[in-house]
Amino acid sequence: MSAVDLAETAAGLPEAWSSRRLGMVGAACVKVLRMDGLPVEEESHGAAEALLVLDGRLELEVDGMPLSVRAGELFMVAAGAAHTVRPGSRGTLVIVELPEE
């Protein structure tokens, strides 16, 4: 596999919040997506997931606590933690997660 331009890949996706799977690292899936400012409904997962903001800002609420994740920052969502994306999240996001059973 050759190098992937993550910003270009995210920009080319047909819809915001529609991720593209880039590959697997062990059992973990690596995905990229474009954030468009709109909120995303609350969810939780059976395993932790890593959220890496490449550019822009991710506005999260995790277990009821609001927080901002800026470009160049990584946020680890603990397994089972309820989290939602708040309005105003824009930019490119890389997600590393285990597949849901």
Biopython code that builds the backbone (N, CA, C, O; Angstrom):
import numpy as np
from Bio.PDB.StructureBuilder import StructureBuilder

atoms = [
    (1, "MET", "N", (0.841, -1.179, 0.000)),
    (1, "MET", "CA", (0.000, 0.000, 0.000)),
    (1, "MET", "C", (0.882, 1.237, 0.000)),
    (1, "MET", "O", (1.910, 1.270, 0.675)),
    (2, "SER", "N", (0.489, 2.237, -0.743)),
    (2, "SER", "CA", (1.243, 3.485, -0.789)),
    (2, "SER", "C", (0.692, 4.464, 0.247)),
    (2, "SER", "O", (-0.307, 4.189, 0.912)),
    (3, "ALA", "N", (1.356, 5.601, 0.368)),
    (3, "ALA", "CA", (0.917, 6.632, 1.314)),
    (3, "ALA", "C", (-0.461, 7.151, 0.917)),
    (3, "ALA", "O", (-0.801, 7.199, -0.265)),
    (4, "VAL", "N", (-1.248, 7.536, 1.916)),
    (4, "VAL", "CA", (-2.600, 8.039, 1.695)),
    (4, "VAL", "C", (-2.645, 9.495, 2.138)),
    (4, "VAL", "O", (-2.255, 9.818, 3.260)),
    (5, "ASP", "N", (-3.118, 10.370, 1.264)),
    (5, "ASP", "CA", (-3.335, 11.767, 1.626)),
    (5, "ASP", "C", (-4.679, 11.817, 2.355)),
    (5, "ASP", "O", (-5.734, 11.758, 1.722)),
    (6, "LEU", "N", (-4.641, 11.924, 3.668)),
    (6, "LEU", "CA", (-5.853, 11.820, 4.477)),
    (6, "LEU", "C", (-6.818, 12.973, 4.238)),
    (6, "LEU", "O", (-8.025, 12.750, 4.148)),
    (7, "ALA", "N", (-6.316, 14.197, 4.135)),
    (7, "ALA", "CA", (-7.195, 15.347, 3.899)),
    (7, "ALA", "C", (-7.869, 15.234, 2.535)),
    (7, "ALA", "O", (-9.058, 15.520, 2.400)),
    (8, "GLU", "N", (-7.116, 14.822, 1.541)),
    (8, "GLU", "CA", (-7.682, 14.661, 0.192)),
    (8, "GLU", "C", (-8.722, 13.537, 0.168)),
    (8, "GLU", "O", (-9.775, 13.675, -0.455)),
    (9, "THR", "N", (-8.429, 12.438, 0.839)),
    (9, "THR", "CA", (-9.368, 11.319, 0.895)),
    (9, "THR", "C", (-10.664, 11.746, 1.582)),
    (9, "THR", "O", (-11.754, 11.450, 1.092)),
    (10, "ALA", "N", (-10.549, 12.440, 2.710)),
    (10, "ALA", "CA", (-11.740, 12.904, 3.429)),
    (10, "ALA", "C", (-12.538, 13.897, 2.592)),
    (10, "ALA", "O", (-13.766, 13.834, 2.553)),
    (11, "ALA", "N", (-11.841, 14.811, 1.923)),
    (11, "ALA", "CA", (-12.526, 15.820, 1.097)),
    (11, "ALA", "C", (-13.281, 15.172, -0.058)),
    (11, "ALA", "O", (-14.299, 15.702, -0.504)),
    (12, "GLY", "N", (-12.800, 14.038, -0.546)),
    (12, "GLY", "CA", (-13.426, 13.354, -1.673)),
    (12, "GLY", "C", (-14.589, 12.452, -1.311)),
    (12, "GLY", "O", (-15.220, 11.879, -2.199)),
    (13, "LEU", "N", (-14.885, 12.314, -0.037)),
    (13, "LEU", "CA", (-16.004, 11.462, 0.371)),
    (13, "LEU", "C", (-17.327, 12.107, -0.027)),
    (13, "LEU", "O", (-17.452, 13.331, 0.016)),
    (14, "PRO", "N", (-18.315, 11.303, -0.413)),
    (14, "PRO", "CA", (-19.586, 11.855, -0.894)),
    (14, "PRO", "C", (-20.386, 12.592, 0.165)),
    (14, "PRO", "O", (-21.154, 13.495, -0.167)),
    (15, "GLU", "N", (-20.227, 12.230, 1.433)),
    (15, "GLU", "CA", (-20.983, 12.852, 2.522)),
    (15, "GLU", "C", (-20.089, 13.025, 3.731)),
    (15, "GLU", "O", (-19.182, 12.228, 3.969)),
    (16, "ALA", "N", (-20.355, 14.082, 4.498)),
    (16, "ALA", "CA", (-19.691, 14.233, 5.786)),
    (16, "ALA", "C", (-20.156, 13.108, 6.704)),
    (16, "ALA", "O", (-21.261, 12.586, 6.559)),
    (17, "TRP", "N", (-19.312, 12.753, 7.631)),
    (17, "TRP", "CA", (-19.578, 11.698, 8.612)),
    (17, "TRP", "C", (-19.736, 10.323, 7.971)),
    (17, "TRP", "O", (-20.154, 9.373, 8.634)),
    (18, "SER", "N", (-19.405, 10.210, 6.684)),
    (18, "SER", "CA", (-19.387, 8.930, 5.998)),
    (18, "SER", "C", (-17.915, 8.531, 5.889)),
    (18, "SER", "O", (-17.181, 9.074, 5.064)),
    (19, "SER", "N", (-17.491, 7.595, 6.712)),
    (19, "SER", "CA", (-16.070, 7.276, 6.793)),
    (19, "SER", "C", (-15.625, 6.345, 5.669)),
    (19, "SER", "O", (-16.426, 5.632, 5.063)),
    (20, "ARG", "N", (-14.329, 6.379, 5.417)),
    (20, "ARG", "CA", (-13.710, 5.452, 4.467)),
    (20, "ARG", "C", (-12.696, 4.623, 5.236)),
    (20, "ARG", "O", (-11.805, 5.158, 5.896)),
    (21, "ARG", "N", (-12.843, 3.328, 5.142)),
    (21, "ARG", "CA", (-11.897, 2.424, 5.785)),
    (21, "ARG", "C", (-10.592, 2.431, 4.994)),
    (21, "ARG", "O", (-10.585, 2.203, 3.784)),
    (22, "LEU", "N", (-9.494, 2.695, 5.691)),
    (22, "LEU", "CA", (-8.184, 2.747, 5.054)),
    (22, "LEU", "C", (-7.441, 1.432, 5.165)),
    (22, "LEU", "O", (-6.634, 1.095, 4.299)),
    (23, "GLY", "N", (-7.709, 0.686, 6.228)),
    (23, "GLY", "CA", (-7.029, -0.586, 6.423)),
    (23, "GLY", "C", (-7.160, -1.061, 7.850)),
    (23, "GLY", "O", (-7.830, -0.446, 8.680)),
    (24, "MET", "N", (-6.504, -2.169, 8.109)),
    (24, "MET", "CA", (-6.553, -2.795, 9.431)),
    (24, "MET", "C", (-5.148, -2.798, 10.026)),
    (24, "MET", "O", (-4.157, -2.958, 9.313)),
    (25, "VAL", "N", (-5.081, -2.621, 11.339)),
    (25, "VAL", "CA", (-3.851, -2.787, 12.106)),
    (25, "VAL", "C", (-4.204, -3.807, 13.174)),
    (25, "VAL", "O", (-4.843, -3.478, 14.173)),
    (26, "GLY", "N", (-3.792, -5.028, 12.961)),
    (26, "GLY", "CA", (-4.255, -6.111, 13.820)),
    (26, "GLY", "C", (-5.758, -6.231, 13.635)),
    (26, "GLY", "O", (-6.247, -6.339, 12.510)),
    (27, "ALA", "N", (-6.480, -6.211, 14.734)),
    (27, "ALA", "CA", (-7.944, -6.290, 14.653)),
    (27, "ALA", "C", (-8.595, -4.915, 14.521)),
    (27, "ALA", "O", (-9.804, -4.825, 14.309)),
    (28, "ALA", "N", (-7.811, -3.845, 14.643)),
    (28, "ALA", "CA", (-8.355, -2.486, 14.631)),
    (28, "ALA", "C", (-8.495, -1.940, 13.212)),
    (28, "ALA", "O", (-7.627, -2.135, 12.361)),
    (29, "CYS", "N", (-9.599, -1.260, 12.985)),
    (29, "CYS", "CA", (-9.887, -0.622, 11.702)),
    (29, "CYS", "C", (-9.479, 0.846, 11.780)),
    (29, "CYS", "O", (-9.780, 1.525, 12.761)),
    (30, "VAL", "N", (-8.799, 1.332, 10.750)),
    (30, "VAL", "CA", (-8.396, 2.731, 10.648)),
    (30, "VAL", "C", (-9.263, 3.381, 9.578)),
    (30, "VAL", "O", (-9.300, 2.929, 8.434)),
    (31, "LYS", "N", (-9.973, 4.465, 9.970)),
    (31, "LYS", "CA", (-10.889, 5.135, 9.053)),
    (31, "LYS", "C", (-10.628, 6.636, 9.057)),
    (31, "LYS", "O", (-10.089, 7.183, 10.019)),
    (32, "VAL", "N", (-11.016, 7.288, 7.970)),
    (32, "VAL", "CA", (-10.934, 8.741, 7.885)),
    (32, "VAL", "C", (-12.303, 9.270, 7.479)),
    (32, "VAL", "O", (-13.038, 8.615, 6.741)),
    (33, "LEU", "N", (-12.639, 10.470, 7.972)),
    (33, "LEU", "CA", (-13.902, 11.090, 7.586)),
    (33, "LEU", "C", (-13.785, 12.598, 7.653)),
    (33, "LEU", "O", (-12.839, 13.150, 8.214)),
    (34, "ARG", "N", (-14.770, 13.243, 7.066)),
    (34, "ARG", "CA", (-14.864, 14.702, 7.043)),
    (34, "ARG", "C", (-16.000, 15.130, 7.961)),
    (34, "ARG", "O", (-17.117, 14.622, 7.866)),
    (35, "MET", "N", (-15.700, 16.074, 8.854)),
    (35, "MET", "CA", (-16.714, 16.628, 9.748)),
    (35, "MET", "C", (-17.262, 17.900, 9.108)),
    (35, "MET", "O", (-16.513, 18.654, 8.486)),
    (36, "ASP", "N", (-18.570, 18.144, 9.256)),
    (36, "ASP", "CA", (-19.185, 19.273, 8.559)),
    (36, "ASP", "C", (-19.921, 20.266, 9.442)),
    (36, "ASP", "O", (-20.697, 21.075, 8.934)),
    (37, "GLY", "N", (-19.703, 20.227, 10.733)),
    (37, "GLY", "CA", (-20.348, 21.177, 11.626)),
    (37, "GLY", "C", (-21.637, 20.690, 12.242)),
    (37, "GLY", "O", (-22.100, 21.265, 13.227)),
    (38, "LEU", "N", (-22.237, 19.639, 11.686)),
    (38, "LEU", "CA", (-23.497, 19.128, 12.206)),
    (38, "LEU", "C", (-23.249, 18.122, 13.336)),
    (38, "LEU", "O", (-22.216, 17.452, 13.357)),
    (39, "PRO", "N", (-24.187, 18.019, 14.263)),
    (39, "PRO", "CA", (-24.028, 17.063, 15.359)),
    (39, "PRO", "C", (-24.257, 15.624, 14.905)),
    (39, "PRO", "O", (-24.831, 15.372, 13.846)),
    (40, "VAL", "N", (-23.798, 14.694, 15.727)),
    (40, "VAL", "CA", (-24.000, 13.261, 15.494)),
    (40, "VAL", "C", (-24.575, 12.680, 16.779)),
    (40, "VAL", "O", (-24.136, 13.026, 17.876)),
    (41, "GLU", "N", (-25.552, 11.802, 16.639)),
    (41, "GLU", "CA", (-26.246, 11.225, 17.793)),
    (41, "GLU", "C", (-25.302, 10.458, 18.711)),
    (41, "GLU", "O", (-24.238, 9.994, 18.301)),
    (42, "GLU", "N", (-25.728, 10.339, 19.966)),
    (42, "GLU", "CA", (-24.953, 9.633, 20.979)),
    (42, "GLU", "C", (-24.791, 8.160, 20.619)),
    (42, "GLU", "O", (-25.684, 7.528, 20.053)),
    (43, "GLU", "N", (-23.612, 7.637, 20.970)),
    (43, "GLU", "CA", (-23.320, 6.225, 20.763)),
    (43, "GLU", "C", (-22.348, 5.769, 21.832)),
    (43, "GLU", "O", (-21.761, 6.588, 22.539)),
    (44, "SER", "N", (-22.179, 4.473, 21.948)),
    (44, "SER", "CA", (-21.140, 3.893, 22.800)),
    (44, "SER", "C", (-20.708, 2.589, 22.154)),
    (44, "SER", "O", (-21.438, 2.001, 21.356)),
    (45, "HIS", "N", (-19.510, 2.147, 22.512)),
    (45, "HIS", "CA", (-18.939, 0.946, 21.907)),
    (45, "HIS", "C", (-18.405, 0.031, 22.997)),
    (45, "HIS", "O", (-18.090, 0.471, 24.103)),
    (46, "GLY", "N", (-18.310, -1.236, 22.666)),
    (46, "GLY", "CA", (-17.805, -2.222, 23.613)),
    (46, "GLY", "C", (-16.308, -2.161, 23.820)),
    (46, "GLY", "O", (-15.787, -2.768, 24.756)),
    (47, "ALA", "N", (-15.601, -1.433, 22.956)),
    (47, "ALA", "CA", (-14.147, -1.291, 23.071)),
    (47, "ALA", "C", (-13.793, 0.191, 22.942)),
    (47, "ALA", "O", (-14.556, 0.976, 22.378)),
    (48, "ALA", "N", (-12.632, 0.559, 23.469)),
    (48, "ALA", "CA", (-12.163, 1.937, 23.350)),
    (48, "ALA", "C", (-11.938, 2.282, 21.878)),
    (48, "ALA", "O", (-11.701, 1.399, 21.054)),
    (49, "GLU", "N", (-12.015, 3.569, 21.561)),
    (49, "GLU", "CA", (-11.680, 4.015, 20.213)),
    (49, "GLU", "C", (-10.822, 5.264, 20.309)),
    (49, "GLU", "O", (-10.932, 6.039, 21.259)),
    (50, "ALA", "N", (-9.959, 5.449, 19.305)),
    (50, "ALA", "CA", (-9.075, 6.605, 19.247)),
    (50, "ALA", "C", (-9.607, 7.570, 18.196)),
    (50, "ALA", "O", (-9.942, 7.166, 17.082)),
    (51, "LEU", "N", (-9.683, 8.864, 18.563)),
    (51, "LEU", "CA", (-10.141, 9.915, 17.660)),
    (51, "LEU", "C", (-8.997, 10.914, 17.498)),
    (51, "LEU", "O", (-8.622, 11.589, 18.457)),
    (52, "LEU", "N", (-8.444, 11.009, 16.293)),
    (52, "LEU", "CA", (-7.319, 11.888, 16.001)),
    (52, "LEU", "C", (-7.782, 12.987, 15.048)),
    (52, "LEU", "O", (-8.179, 12.703, 13.918)),
    (53, "VAL", "N", (-7.731, 14.234, 15.499)),
    (53, "VAL", "CA", (-8.145, 15.366, 14.675)),
    (53, "VAL", "C", (-6.932, 15.834, 13.881)),
    (53, "VAL", "O", (-5.941, 16.283, 14.456)),
    (54, "LEU", "N", (-7.014, 15.727, 12.562)),
    (54, "LEU", "CA", (-5.901, 16.157, 11.705)),
    (54, "LEU", "C", (-5.938, 17.653, 11.463)),
    (54, "LEU", "O", (-4.911, 18.327, 11.535)),
    (55, "ASP", "N", (-7.121, 18.168, 11.175)),
    (55, "ASP", "CA", (-7.302, 19.601, 11.011)),
    (55, "ASP", "C", (-8.708, 19.952, 11.472)),
    (55, "ASP", "O", (-9.610, 19.115, 11.440)),
    (56, "GLY", "N", (-8.886, 21.187, 11.899)),
    (56, "GLY", "CA", (-10.180, 21.618, 12.405)),
    (56, "GLY", "C", (-10.311, 21.346, 13.888)),
    (56, "GLY", "O", (-9.336, 21.421, 14.636)),
    (57, "ARG", "N", (-11.540, 21.025, 14.310)),
    (57, "ARG", "CA", (-11.812, 20.803, 15.731)),
    (57, "ARG", "C", (-12.998, 19.858, 15.879)),
    (57, "ARG", "O", (-13.978, 19.960, 15.141)),
    (58, "LEU", "N", (-12.904, 18.950, 16.825)),
    (58, "LEU", "CA", (-13.967, 18.006, 17.155)),
    (58, "LEU", "C", (-14.575, 18.431, 18.484)),
    (58, "LEU", "O", (-13.885, 18.488, 19.503)),
    (59, "GLU", "N", (-15.869, 18.729, 18.468)),
    (59, "GLU", "CA", (-16.589, 19.097, 19.688)),
    (59, "GLU", "C", (-17.333, 17.857, 20.174)),
    (59, "GLU", "O", (-18.255, 17.379, 19.514)),
    (60, "LEU", "N", (-16.932, 17.350, 21.314)),
    (60, "LEU", "CA", (-17.506, 16.120, 21.854)),
    (60, "LEU", "C", (-18.247, 16.380, 23.156)),
    (60, "LEU", "O", (-18.037, 17.393, 23.823)),
    (61, "GLU", "N", (-19.109, 15.448, 23.495)),
    (61, "GLU", "CA", (-19.640, 15.347, 24.846)),
    (61, "GLU", "C", (-19.459, 13.882, 25.229)),
    (61, "GLU", "O", (-19.992, 12.990, 24.569)),
    (62, "VAL", "N", (-18.713, 13.642, 26.286)),
    (62, "VAL", "CA", (-18.405, 12.287, 26.728)),
    (62, "VAL", "C", (-18.925, 12.119, 28.151)),
    (62, "VAL", "O", (-18.508, 12.831, 29.065)),
    (63, "ASP", "N", (-19.828, 11.179, 28.324)),
    (63, "ASP", "CA", (-20.463, 10.945, 29.628)),
    (63, "ASP", "C", (-20.974, 12.251, 30.237)),
    (63, "ASP", "O", (-20.825, 12.495, 31.434)),
    (64, "GLY", "N", (-21.580, 13.085, 29.385)),
    (64, "GLY", "CA", (-22.188, 14.325, 29.834)),
    (64, "GLY", "C", (-21.260, 15.514, 29.974)),
    (64, "GLY", "O", (-21.716, 16.608, 30.306)),
    (65, "MET", "N", (-19.966, 15.333, 29.731)),
    (65, "MET", "CA", (-18.994, 16.415, 29.869)),
    (65, "MET", "C", (-18.560, 16.923, 28.491)),
    (65, "MET", "O", (-18.060, 16.138, 27.685)),
    (66, "PRO", "N", (-18.740, 18.233, 28.200)),
    (66, "PRO", "CA", (-18.306, 18.772, 26.911)),
    (66, "PRO", "C", (-16.792, 18.947, 26.873)),
    (66, "PRO", "O", (-16.165, 19.269, 27.882)),
    (67, "LEU", "N", (-16.213, 18.727, 25.687)),
    (67, "LEU", "CA", (-14.783, 18.960, 25.498)),
    (67, "LEU", "C", (-14.499, 19.218, 24.033)),
    (67, "LEU", "O", (-15.261, 18.817, 23.153)),
    (68, "SER", "N", (-13.388, 19.896, 23.789)),
    (68, "SER", "CA", (-12.938, 20.184, 22.422)),
    (68, "SER", "C", (-11.631, 19.452, 22.179)),
    (68, "SER", "O", (-10.749, 19.433, 23.038)),
    (69, "VAL", "N", (-11.512, 18.849, 21.002)),
    (69, "VAL", "CA", (-10.282, 18.192, 20.586)),
    (69, "VAL", "C", (-9.788, 18.961, 19.365)),
    (69, "VAL", "O", (-10.464, 19.000, 18.337)),
    (70, "ARG", "N", (-8.619, 19.569, 19.476)),
    (70, "ARG", "CA", (-8.084, 20.424, 18.412)),
    (70, "ARG", "C", (-7.195, 19.648, 17.454)),
    (70, "ARG", "O", (-6.819, 18.503, 17.707)),
    (71, "ALA", "N", (-6.871, 20.305, 16.349)),
    (71, "ALA", "CA", (-5.972, 19.719, 15.351)),
    (71, "ALA", "C", (-4.678, 19.269, 16.019)),
    (71, "ALA", "O", (-4.075, 20.005, 16.801)),
    (72, "GLY", "N", (-4.268, 18.056, 15.698)),
    (72, "GLY", "CA", (-3.050, 17.499, 16.260)),
    (72, "GLY", "C", (-3.257, 16.787, 17.579)),
    (72, "GLY", "O", (-2.307, 16.234, 18.134)),
    (73, "GLU", "N", (-4.475, 16.785, 18.096)),
    (73, "GLU", "CA", (-4.756, 16.115, 19.366)),
    (73, "GLU", "C", (-5.469, 14.782, 19.140)),
    (73, "GLU", "O", (-6.207, 14.602, 18.171)),
    (74, "LEU", "N", (-5.224, 13.868, 20.057)),
    (74, "LEU", "CA", (-5.827, 12.540, 20.051)),
    (74, "LEU", "C", (-6.668, 12.406, 21.306)),
    (74, "LEU", "O", (-6.217, 12.743, 22.400)),
    (75, "PHE", "N", (-7.890, 11.913, 21.153)),
    (75, "PHE", "CA", (-8.738, 11.649, 22.310)),
    (75, "PHE", "C", (-9.113, 10.179, 22.297)),
    (75, "PHE", "O", (-9.561, 9.647, 21.281)),
    (76, "MET", "N", (-8.925, 9.528, 23.442)),
    (76, "MET", "CA", (-9.293, 8.130, 23.590)),
    (76, "MET", "C", (-10.644, 8.059, 24.286)),
    (76, "MET", "O", (-10.787, 8.527, 25.416)),
    (77, "VAL", "N", (-11.636, 7.477, 23.619)),
    (77, "VAL", "CA", (-12.956, 7.271, 24.215)),
    (77, "VAL", "C", (-12.930, 5.893, 24.871)),
    (77, "VAL", "O", (-12.679, 4.886, 24.210)),
    (78, "ALA", "N", (-13.187, 5.860, 26.155)),
    (78, "ALA", "CA", (-13.151, 4.595, 26.895)),
    (78, "ALA", "C", (-14.273, 3.667, 26.447)),
    (78, "ALA", "O", (-15.333, 4.120, 26.017)),
    (79, "ALA", "N", (-14.033, 2.394, 26.549)),
    (79, "ALA", "CA", (-15.062, 1.403, 26.233)),
    (79, "ALA", "C", (-16.306, 1.677, 27.071)),
    (79, "ALA", "O", (-16.212, 1.890, 28.279)),
    (80, "GLY", "N", (-17.458, 1.670, 26.433)),
    (80, "GLY", "CA", (-18.723, 1.864, 27.112)),
    (80, "GLY", "C", (-19.106, 3.306, 27.383)),
    (80, "GLY", "O", (-20.219, 3.563, 27.843)),
    (81, "ALA", "N", (-18.219, 4.257, 27.112)),
    (81, "ALA", "CA", (-18.518, 5.671, 27.376)),
    (81, "ALA", "C", (-19.519, 6.205, 26.353)),
    (81, "ALA", "O", (-19.322, 6.069, 25.145)),
    (82, "ALA", "N", (-20.582, 6.808, 26.848)),
    (82, "ALA", "CA", (-21.556, 7.456, 25.949)),
    (82, "ALA", "C", (-20.918, 8.726, 25.421)),
    (82, "ALA", "O", (-20.437, 9.550, 26.198)),
    (83, "HIS", "N", (-20.911, 8.892, 24.093)),
    (83, "HIS", "CA", (-20.322, 10.086, 23.500)),
    (83, "HIS", "C", (-21.131, 10.537, 22.289)),
    (83, "HIS", "O", (-21.710, 9.730, 21.561)),
    (84, "THR", "N", (-21.148, 11.835, 22.104)),
    (84, "THR", "CA", (-21.852, 12.432, 20.978)),
    (84, "THR", "C", (-21.005, 13.568, 20.417)),
    (84, "THR", "O", (-20.212, 14.180, 21.133)),
    (85, "VAL", "N", (-21.183, 13.838, 19.141)),
    (85, "VAL", "CA", (-20.509, 14.971, 18.503)),
    (85, "VAL", "C", (-21.453, 16.162, 18.572)),
    (85, "VAL", "O", (-22.601, 16.092, 18.133)),
    (86, "ARG", "N", (-20.943, 17.262, 19.134)),
    (86, "ARG", "CA", (-21.737, 18.473, 19.257)),
    (86, "ARG", "C", (-21.615, 19.323, 17.990)),
    (86, "ARG", "O", (-20.681, 19.137, 17.210)),
    (87, "PRO", "N", (-22.547, 20.250, 17.780)),
    (87, "PRO", "CA", (-22.457, 21.145, 16.623)),
    (87, "PRO", "C", (-21.132, 21.910, 16.620)),
    (87, "PRO", "O", (-20.582, 22.223, 17.676)),
    (88, "GLY", "N", (-20.635, 22.200, 15.440)),
    (88, "GLY", "CA", (-19.411, 22.982, 15.290)),
    (88, "GLY", "C", (-18.178, 22.171, 14.986)),
    (88, "GLY", "O", (-17.101, 22.745, 14.820)),
    (89, "SER", "N", (-18.288, 20.857, 14.906)),
    (89, "SER", "CA", (-17.142, 20.010, 14.584)),
    (89, "SER", "C", (-16.878, 20.081, 13.085)),
    (89, "SER", "O", (-17.741, 19.741, 12.275)),
    (90, "ARG", "N", (-15.678, 20.525, 12.726)),
    (90, "ARG", "CA", (-15.316, 20.646, 11.309)),
    (90, "ARG", "C", (-13.873, 20.185, 11.120)),
    (90, "ARG", "O", (-13.033, 20.358, 12.003)),
    (91, "GLY", "N", (-13.601, 19.599, 9.961)),
    (91, "GLY", "CA", (-12.238, 19.211, 9.637)),
    (91, "GLY", "C", (-12.138, 17.745, 9.277)),
    (91, "GLY", "O", (-13.106, 17.124, 8.838)),
    (92, "THR", "N", (-10.942, 17.203, 9.473)),
    (92, "THR", "CA", (-10.641, 15.824, 9.106)),
    (92, "THR", "C", (-10.358, 15.019, 10.368)),
    (92, "THR", "O", (-9.585, 15.439, 11.229)),
    (93, "LEU", "N", (-10.990, 13.866, 10.464)),
    (93, "LEU", "CA", (-10.893, 13.020, 11.646)),
    (93, "LEU", "C", (-10.462, 11.620, 11.247)),
    (93, "LEU", "O", (-10.993, 11.047, 10.295)),
    (94, "VAL", "N", (-9.492, 11.065, 11.980)),
    (94, "VAL", "CA", (-9.092, 9.665, 11.827)),
    (94, "VAL", "C", (-9.607, 8.917, 13.046)),
    (94, "VAL", "O", (-9.425, 9.358, 14.181)),
    (95, "ILE", "N", (-10.256, 7.774, 12.803)),
    (95, "ILE", "CA", (-10.798, 6.935, 13.870)),
    (95, "ILE", "C", (-10.104, 5.581, 13.805)),
    (95, "ILE", "O", (-9.971, 4.989, 12.734)),
    (96, "VAL", "N", (-9.666, 5.101, 14.960)),
    (96, "VAL", "CA", (-9.123, 3.753, 15.066)),
    (96, "VAL", "C", (-10.012, 3.010, 16.049)),
    (96, "VAL", "O", (-10.121, 3.392, 17.214)),
    (97, "GLU", "N", (-10.645, 1.948, 15.571)),
    (97, "GLU", "CA", (-11.606, 1.221, 16.408)),
    (97, "GLU", "C", (-11.608, -0.258, 16.094)),
    (97, "GLU", "O", (-11.207, -0.689, 15.013)),
    (98, "LEU", "N", (-12.062, -1.009, 17.052)),
    (98, "LEU", "CA", (-12.264, -2.439, 16.841)),
    (98, "LEU", "C", (-13.628, -2.637, 16.214)),
    (98, "LEU", "O", (-14.553, -1.882, 16.516)),
    (99, "PRO", "N", (-13.781, -3.617, 15.360)),
    (99, "PRO", "CA", (-15.090, -3.865, 14.751)),
    (99, "PRO", "C", (-16.115, -4.278, 15.800)),
    (99, "PRO", "O", (-15.787, -4.969, 16.764)),
    (100, "GLU", "N", (-17.365, -3.847, 15.602)),
    (100, "GLU", "CA", (-18.444, -4.250, 16.505)),
    (100, "GLU", "C", (-18.782, -5.706, 16.239)),
    (100, "GLU", "O", (-18.781, -6.151, 15.091)),
    (101, "GLU", "N", (-19.064, -6.429, 17.277)),
    (101, "GLU", "CA", (-19.434, -7.848, 17.143)),
    (101, "GLU", "C", (-20.824, -7.974, 16.560)),
    (101, "GLU", "O", (-21.315, -9.087, 16.370)),
]
sb = StructureBuilder()
sb.init_structure("model")
sb.init_model(0)
sb.init_chain("A")
sb.init_seg("    ")
for serial, (resi, resn, name, xyz) in enumerate(atoms, 1):
    if name == "N":
        sb.init_residue(resn, " ", resi, " ")
    sb.init_atom(name, np.array(xyz, "f"), 0.0, 1.0, " ", f" {name:<3s}", serial, name[0])
structure = sb.get_structure()
